[in-house]
Each structure stands twice: as structure tokens, then as C-alpha cells.
Amino acid sequence: MRKSSASTPDALSAEPTTADEFCVVCGRTGLALVEGVCAECEASRRTLVAVQPHATVVLCPQCGAREVGKHWERAGSSALLGSEDLVRFLVPDEEAAVRKVEWQETGPNPLLKNLHGDVHVRFRGLERVVPVDLTVRILHRTCPECSRRSGHYYTALIQLRGPEEGSRRSAAELRERLQEIWDATIPSARADWRAHHSWTERRPEGWDHYYTETLAARGVARLFKDRFGAQVKESATLYGQKDGRELYRVTFAVRLPVHLPGDYYVDKGRLFRLERPSSRGGFDVTSAASGATELWPTVTLENARWVGGPEKKMAVPVRTAPDGVVEGQHPDTGTWIPVRGEPSATLDETAELVVDGEHLWYVAPRLRRRQLERHP
């Protein structure tokens, strides 16, 4: 058990007194008094912090959620007890404010924790450390959300698919590309949407993602529509009744377009990376060599030569020939060939290049926002 701490707002302090008033307990003068007693003497005769008996923490062993009253919260938390779990079992005096708590585990039982805490308390302007001993029983109980997942309960389904026609990839390649796009996109979705994702099944034409909450699935489907220009079709199927109310499962058919973000295209002897459909119409693309952004009309993208997706970019050995030309070693043939795209930086022994058949294209490092601010 690691040390942890928590704090609460300050307590009210006593008002200062005149020099001729004294504490009726210790006799000292010049101190703030309440009913004739200074803060130090009052603190010595009070229980500034007590602990609740029969402390119990109920947590889900699968997701780490805690049962608090009649609901569950903090899904995704650690299975180890922390300050948030323990501080609620402290009962401070009504005039005492808990500033922080340092906990130390003293017992070996993993389900019956014996803990010692040093509670830093502020009482009437006086700082005190109050030692407490706490025994916490841990109960493992599966939360409703994990119970639904283990039973493959769901209310919504996202069918992630590629274009109906026009794809340049095989079914297996397209399925792998769809999974890459999903993995790159979902981390940017809202946390509560991600929490309702239950399980995934592979299909010949794509992936099925099951959700325990329809609103979460709808939000994810719209995210793909907004970001990639995906077509989304929604349909509902009746699967039962509860309390006289009909229950439906909703299917979101999310079909990505032919032109996928992250794919590479060659136009007029230059390599470009497709970023996203543009809000101005057409597509936003970036030059692989310089990183500069351009707006392409749809006709330009359709007429450009498609190279492939991120799998075409790989680390390749490079060298500078005597005539100053940068060469790369082709990963398939092992031959050294000139790198296209006019590298704008001095390359080390290896560089990330796009393998385009028998050609190699230079890809400029993608700068982060802070780097872009320093290098406009």
C-alpha cells in the first residue's frame, strides 16, 4: 500500500483576544480563546478525528468500479485502495479540517486491510497530526456493466465497413485498415462512450463493435461521419419487452469512403498524404516531403495515383552518394536507389520512407504543435 493523501477546506479559527485574557486550562495569555480555552488545550481534550466502524469497500474486480450507496462509480480505477476510498471513513470534529492523510498498510491480509494513518488537521488555526488506525474489509462484486459484458448483453451495434465498391484493397487488407482507423480514432472519443464498448467481432467485410448503451454507439458513429465523411445508416430491431415497454437494439452501419485518411497518393511527381474531407469541400492533403497542407478538389484525388496506406511507410537504410544524392536501400530488392521527394533535412543512417513499388519517397517528420510554433 503506497502512501496517499487527501485534503478538505479549512476550518474556521478562533478570534484573537486582548492581552489580559488567559486560558483557564493552561493560564497562558495573548492567545485566541473560545469560551476561555485556547486552541491547543481544546485540541488536547477533544477527539479531532475518529474512524467509522465496520469500514467496507465494494469494488468490481474487472473494471475497478466502486459501489457507493446504490450506484457504481470510478470505473477504470485501480484495484488497490487509495485515499479516495479511505478518507470517507474518517469522522473529523465539526471544527477540524482534514488537510491531508498519509496512509501506511500494517497487515498482510489482502481482503482485510489494517491501516495506520497520520491525519494532518487544522483546528482553530492550529496544525496537528492525529494518528488513526483503520480496518477496511474489501468485497469483490461484479458491477452491472461488467456483468452485462460477460453475458454479451448489448443495446447497439456498430458495423464498421469499407466502401461498397471501388476499394483498391483486398478484403483482408481492408479489414486490417479499418481496424487501424478504429484504434486511432476511439481514443479521441468521449470517455463515457468508450466505457460502454463491450466487445468486438471480426467479419469477412469488416468489424462489429457491440455497445451496452445506444447513445454511446450513436456518438461514436457520428464521430466517424464527421471525421471521415462516413455514411451512417441507423436501424432498430425489436428484441423483447420490459415492464410493458418494447426494447430495441439499434444497428449503426458505418461505411467509410474509398479515400481513407492516412493513404498516400502521387500527383504530378509529388507524394501526398490524405488527411480528411475538407469543410470547404474536397480534401485536405499534406505534402509528404514538406508537410505543407493543400486543398484538393475531389477530381484531383480521384485522378491521383493511389500508393497505399500507413503500412507503406517503413524505416529504410539511407546514405548520401558521392554526388550528394540521398539513396535508400529498397526493402524488397536490397538495391540502393535515389530517394524521391527532395529530403529537406539531413538524414541519418535510417529514415522513414514510403515504398511505392520500385520507388522510395521521402516523408518529412510530422511535427507536433509546439514544434510547429518554433518552426513556422
C-alpha positions as CSV (number, residue, x, y, z in Angstrom):
1,M,0.0,0.0,0.0
2,R,1.5,3.3,-1.0
3,K,1.2,6.5,0.9
4,S,-1.6,8.8,-0.3
5,S,-3.2,12.0,0.9
6,A,-6.4,14.0,0.6
7,S,-7.4,17.5,1.7
8,T,-10.6,19.4,2.6
9,P,-11.4,23.1,3.1
10,D,-10.0,24.9,6.1
11,A,-12.0,25.2,9.3
12,L,-12.8,28.5,11.0
13,S,-10.2,29.7,13.5
14,A,-10.9,31.5,16.8
15,E,-10.8,35.2,17.2
16,P,-7.7,36.9,18.8
17,T,-8.2,38.1,22.4
18,T,-6.8,41.0,24.5
19,A,-3.5,40.7,26.4
20,D,-5.2,40.5,29.8
21,E,-7.3,37.4,29.0
22,F,-5.9,34.0,29.7
23,C,-6.7,30.3,29.1
24,V,-8.5,28.8,32.0
25,V,-6.7,25.5,31.5
26,C,-3.0,26.4,30.9
27,G,-3.1,30.0,32.1
28,R,-1.3,31.5,29.1
29,T,-2.2,34.9,27.8
30,G,-2.2,36.5,24.4
31,L,-3.8,33.5,22.7
32,A,-7.1,33.3,20.8
33,L,-9.7,31.8,23.1
34,V,-13.1,30.2,22.7
35,E,-15.1,30.1,25.9
36,G,-11.9,30.8,27.9
37,V,-9.9,27.9,26.4
38,C,-7.0,28.2,23.9
39,A,-6.9,26.1,20.8
40,E,-4.1,23.8,22.0
41,C,-5.8,22.9,25.2
42,E,-9.1,22.4,23.5
43,A,-7.5,20.2,20.9
44,S,-5.9,18.1,23.6
45,R,-9.2,17.2,25.2
46,R,-11.1,16.6,22.0
47,T,-11.1,13.7,19.6
48,L,-10.2,15.6,16.5
49,V,-10.6,12.7,14.1
50,A,-12.4,9.4,14.7
51,V,-12.9,6.5,12.3
52,Q,-16.1,4.7,11.3
53,P,-16.5,1.2,12.5
54,H,-17.1,-1.7,10.0
55,A,-15.5,0.1,7.1
56,T,-16.2,-1.8,3.8
57,V,-15.1,-1.1,0.2
58,V,-17.0,-3.0,-2.5
59,L,-15.2,-3.0,-5.8
60,C,-15.6,-4.7,-9.2
61,P,-12.5,-6.9,-9.8
62,Q,-12.8,-6.5,-13.6
63,C,-13.1,-2.7,-14.0
64,G,-12.2,-1.3,-10.6
65,A,-15.5,0.5,-10.1
66,R,-16.6,1.2,-6.5
67,E,-20.1,0.6,-5.2
68,V,-21.2,3.8,-3.4
69,G,-24.7,3.6,-1.9
70,K,-26.9,2.2,-4.7
71,H,-24.8,3.1,-7.6
72,W,-21.3,2.4,-9.0
73,E,-18.7,4.9,-9.8
74,R,-15.0,5.4,-10.8
75,A,-14.9,2.6,-13.4
76,G,-11.4,2.1,-14.6
77,S,-9.9,2.8,-11.2
78,S,-7.1,0.7,-9.7
79,A,-8.0,-2.4,-7.7
80,L,-5.7,-1.1,-4.9
81,L,-7.2,1.1,-2.1
82,G,-6.4,4.8,-2.4
83,S,-7.1,7.9,-0.5
84,E,-10.5,8.4,-2.1
85,D,-11.5,5.0,-0.7
86,L,-10.2,5.6,2.8
87,V,-10.9,9.3,3.6
88,R,-14.6,8.8,3.6
89,F,-14.3,6.6,6.7
90,L,-12.8,9.5,8.7
91,V,-15.1,11.4,11.0
92,P,-13.4,14.8,11.8
93,D,-14.6,17.1,14.6
94,E,-17.0,19.7,13.4
95,E,-14.3,22.4,13.9
96,A,-11.5,20.4,12.4
97,A,-10.5,20.4,8.8
98,V,-8.5,17.5,7.3
99,R,-5.6,18.8,5.3
100,K,-4.1,15.5,4.1
101,V,-3.7,11.9,5.2
102,E,-0.6,9.7,5.0
103,W,-1.6,6.0,5.0
104,Q,0.5,3.0,5.7
105,E,-0.6,-0.6,5.4
106,T,0.3,-2.6,8.6
107,G,-1.4,-6.0,7.9
108,P,-0.8,-8.8,5.4
109,N,-4.4,-9.8,4.7
110,P,-5.3,-8.6,1.1
111,L,-9.1,-8.6,1.9
112,L,-9.0,-7.2,5.4
113,K,-6.7,-4.2,5.3
114,N,-5.2,-2.9,8.6
115,L,-4.0,0.7,8.0
116,H,-2.4,3.4,10.0
117,G,-3.0,7.0,9.0
118,D,-1.3,10.2,10.1
119,V,-4.1,12.8,9.6
120,H,-2.9,16.4,9.2
121,V,-5.7,18.5,10.8
122,R,-6.2,22.3,11.2
123,F,-8.1,23.2,14.3
124,R,-8.8,26.9,15.2
125,G,-5.6,27.9,13.3
126,L,-3.5,25.1,15.0
127,E,-1.9,22.4,12.9
128,R,-2.0,18.9,14.4
129,V,-1.1,15.4,13.2
130,V,-3.7,12.9,14.6
131,P,-2.8,9.2,14.4
132,V,-5.6,6.8,13.5
133,D,-5.9,3.1,12.9
134,L,-8.4,1.8,10.4
135,T,-9.5,-1.7,9.4
136,V,-11.2,-1.9,6.0
137,R,-12.9,-5.0,4.6
138,I,-12.7,-5.4,0.8
139,L,-15.6,-7.2,-1.0
140,H,-15.3,-8.1,-4.7
141,R,-18.6,-7.9,-6.6
142,T,-19.1,-7.6,-10.3
143,C,-20.7,-4.3,-11.3
144,P,-23.8,-4.3,-13.6
145,E,-21.8,-3.1,-16.6
146,C,-19.2,-5.9,-16.4
147,S,-22.0,-8.4,-15.7
148,R,-23.7,-7.3,-18.9
149,R,-20.5,-7.6,-20.9
150,S,-19.7,-11.0,-19.6
151,G,-23.1,-12.1,-20.7
152,H,-22.7,-10.4,-24.1
153,Y,-25.6,-8.0,-23.4
154,Y,-25.8,-5.1,-25.8
155,T,-28.3,-2.5,-27.0
156,A,-26.4,-1.2,-30.0
157,L,-24.1,-2.5,-32.7
158,I,-21.7,-0.5,-34.9
159,Q,-20.9,-2.3,-38.2
160,L,-17.6,-0.7,-39.4
161,R,-17.3,-1.4,-43.2
162,G,-15.3,-0.1,-46.2
163,P,-16.8,1.2,-49.4
164,E,-19.3,-1.0,-51.2
165,E,-17.3,-0.7,-54.4
166,G,-14.1,1.0,-55.7
167,S,-11.7,-0.2,-52.9
168,R,-8.2,-0.9,-54.1
169,R,-7.6,-3.3,-51.2
170,S,-8.3,-7.0,-50.8
171,A,-10.9,-7.9,-48.2
172,A,-8.2,-8.9,-45.6
173,E,-6.2,-5.7,-46.3
174,L,-9.3,-3.5,-46.0
175,R,-10.3,-5.2,-42.7
176,E,-6.8,-4.6,-41.3
177,R,-7.0,-0.9,-42.4
178,L,-10.4,-0.5,-40.8
179,Q,-9.1,-1.8,-37.5
180,E,-6.1,0.7,-37.7
181,I,-8.5,3.6,-38.2
182,W,-10.8,2.4,-35.3
183,D,-7.8,2.1,-33.0
184,A,-6.5,5.5,-33.9
185,T,-10.0,7.2,-33.6
186,I,-11.5,5.8,-30.5
187,P,-9.1,7.3,-28.0
188,S,-10.4,10.7,-29.0
189,A,-14.0,9.8,-28.3
190,R,-15.6,10.8,-25.1
191,A,-14.7,8.6,-22.1
192,D,-18.3,7.6,-21.3
193,W,-18.7,6.5,-24.9
194,R,-15.6,4.3,-24.7
195,A,-16.7,2.9,-21.4
196,H,-19.9,1.4,-23.0
197,H,-17.9,-0.6,-25.6
198,S,-18.5,-4.2,-24.8
199,W,-16.8,-6.5,-27.3
200,T,-15.7,-6.8,-31.0
201,E,-16.2,-9.5,-33.6
202,R,-14.4,-9.9,-36.9
203,R,-16.4,-10.2,-40.0
204,P,-15.3,-11.0,-43.6
205,E,-16.2,-7.5,-44.7
206,G,-15.1,-5.6,-41.6
207,W,-15.8,-5.4,-37.8
208,D,-18.8,-5.5,-35.5
209,H,-18.5,-3.4,-32.3
210,Y,-21.1,-4.0,-29.6
211,Y,-22.2,-1.4,-27.1
212,T,-24.2,-1.6,-23.8
213,E,-25.6,2.0,-24.4
214,T,-27.2,3.2,-27.6
215,L,-26.4,6.8,-27.1
216,A,-22.7,6.0,-26.8
217,A,-22.8,4.0,-30.0
218,R,-24.6,6.8,-31.8
219,G,-22.0,9.3,-30.7
220,V,-19.2,7.1,-32.0
221,A,-21.0,6.6,-35.3
222,R,-21.3,10.4,-35.7
223,L,-17.7,10.8,-34.9
224,F,-16.7,8.6,-37.9
225,K,-19.2,10.6,-40.0
226,D,-17.8,14.0,-39.0
227,R,-14.1,12.9,-39.2
228,F,-14.0,10.7,-42.3
229,G,-17.2,11.5,-44.2
230,A,-18.5,8.0,-43.5
231,Q,-22.1,7.1,-44.5
232,V,-24.1,6.1,-41.4
233,K,-27.4,4.2,-41.6
234,E,-29.4,3.5,-38.4
235,S,-32.0,0.8,-38.0
236,A,-33.7,-0.7,-34.9
237,T,-34.8,-4.3,-34.2
238,L,-37.3,-5.3,-31.5
239,Y,-35.8,-7.9,-29.2
240,G,-38.1,-8.0,-26.1
241,Q,-40.3,-6.2,-23.6
242,K,-39.8,-5.0,-20.1
243,D,-42.5,-3.6,-17.8
244,G,-44.8,-3.4,-20.8
245,R,-42.3,-1.4,-22.8
246,E,-40.8,-2.6,-26.1
247,L,-37.0,-2.9,-26.2
248,Y,-35.0,-2.3,-29.3
249,R,-31.4,-3.0,-30.4
250,V,-30.1,-0.3,-32.8
251,T,-27.6,-1.1,-35.6
252,F,-25.4,1.7,-37.0
253,A,-24.0,0.7,-40.4
254,V,-20.9,2.9,-40.7
255,R,-19.4,2.7,-44.2
256,L,-16.1,4.5,-44.8
257,P,-15.4,6.1,-48.2
258,V,-12.9,4.8,-50.8
259,H,-10.4,7.5,-50.0
260,L,-9.2,6.8,-46.4
261,P,-7.3,9.3,-44.2
262,G,-3.7,8.3,-43.9
263,D,-3.5,6.9,-47.5
264,Y,-0.7,8.1,-49.9
265,Y,-1.3,9.5,-53.4
266,V,1.1,10.7,-56.1
267,D,0.2,13.7,-58.2
268,K,2.5,15.5,-60.7
269,G,5.6,13.7,-59.4
270,R,4.9,14.5,-55.7
271,L,3.7,12.3,-52.8
272,F,0.8,13.4,-50.7
273,R,-0.9,12.1,-47.6
274,L,-4.7,12.3,-47.3
275,E,-5.7,13.9,-44.0
276,R,-9.5,14.3,-44.1
277,P,-12.5,15.5,-46.0
278,S,-12.3,19.3,-46.0
279,S,-15.1,21.5,-44.5
280,R,-14.6,23.7,-47.6
281,G,-15.3,20.8,-49.9
282,G,-12.8,18.4,-51.4
283,F,-10.0,17.0,-49.3
284,D,-7.2,18.3,-47.1
285,V,-3.8,16.7,-48.1
286,T,-0.3,17.3,-46.9
287,S,2.9,17.1,-48.9
288,A,4.9,14.1,-47.7
289,A,8.2,16.0,-48.4
290,S,7.4,19.3,-46.7
291,G,4.3,18.8,-44.5
292,A,2.6,21.7,-46.2
293,T,-1.2,21.4,-46.4
294,E,-3.1,21.7,-49.7
295,L,-6.8,21.6,-50.6
296,W,-7.6,19.1,-53.4
297,P,-10.8,19.1,-55.3
298,T,-12.4,15.6,-55.4
299,V,-11.5,15.2,-59.1
300,T,-7.8,15.7,-58.3
301,L,-7.9,13.0,-55.7
302,E,-9.7,10.6,-58.0
303,N,-7.1,11.2,-60.8
304,A,-4.1,10.9,-58.5
305,R,-2.3,7.5,-58.3
306,W,-3.0,5.6,-55.1
307,V,0.0,4.2,-53.4
308,G,-1.3,2.6,-50.2
309,G,-1.9,3.3,-46.5
310,P,0.4,3.7,-43.5
311,E,1.7,0.2,-44.0
312,K,3.7,1.5,-47.0
313,K,5.8,3.8,-44.7
314,M,8.7,2.0,-43.1
315,A,12.2,2.6,-41.7
316,V,14.7,2.2,-44.6
317,P,18.6,2.4,-44.5
318,V,19.7,5.6,-46.3
319,R,23.0,7.1,-47.4
320,T,24.3,10.1,-49.3
321,A,26.0,9.2,-52.6
322,P,29.3,11.0,-53.6
323,D,27.3,13.3,-55.9
324,G,25.2,14.4,-52.9
325,V,22.0,12.4,-53.9
326,V,20.3,10.7,-51.0
327,E,19.8,7.0,-51.6
328,G,17.7,4.4,-49.8
329,Q,18.0,0.6,-49.8
330,H,14.9,-0.9,-51.1
331,P,13.5,-3.4,-48.5
332,D,12.5,-6.0,-51.2
333,T,15.4,-5.9,-53.6
334,G,18.2,-4.6,-51.4
335,T,19.3,-2.2,-54.2
336,W,20.2,1.4,-53.5
337,I,18.1,3.9,-55.4
338,P,17.6,7.7,-55.3
339,V,15.0,8.9,-52.8
340,R,12.3,10.9,-54.4
341,G,10.7,14.0,-52.8
342,E,13.8,16.1,-52.1
343,P,14.6,15.5,-48.4
344,S,14.5,18.8,-46.6
345,A,16.7,17.6,-43.7
346,T,20.0,15.8,-43.2
347,L,19.2,12.1,-42.9
348,D,20.9,9.7,-40.5
349,E,21.6,6.0,-41.2
350,T,17.8,5.3,-41.4
351,A,14.7,7.3,-42.4
352,E,11.0,6.7,-42.8
353,L,10.3,6.3,-46.5
354,V,7.1,5.3,-48.4
355,V,7.8,2.2,-50.5
356,D,5.9,2.8,-53.8
357,G,6.6,-0.3,-56.0
358,E,10.3,0.1,-57.0
359,H,10.4,3.7,-55.8
360,L,11.1,5.3,-52.4
361,W,9.6,8.5,-51.3
362,Y,10.9,10.8,-48.5
363,V,8.4,11.6,-45.7
364,A,9.1,14.6,-43.6
365,P,8.8,14.1,-39.8
366,R,5.3,15.1,-38.6
367,L,6.0,18.0,-36.2
368,R,4.0,18.4,-33.0
369,R,2.1,21.6,-32.3
370,R,4.8,23.1,-30.1
371,Q,7.5,22.2,-32.7
372,L,5.4,23.9,-35.4
373,E,5.2,27.1,-33.2
374,R,9.0,27.1,-33.0
375,H,9.4,26.2,-36.7
376,P,6.7,28.2,-38.7
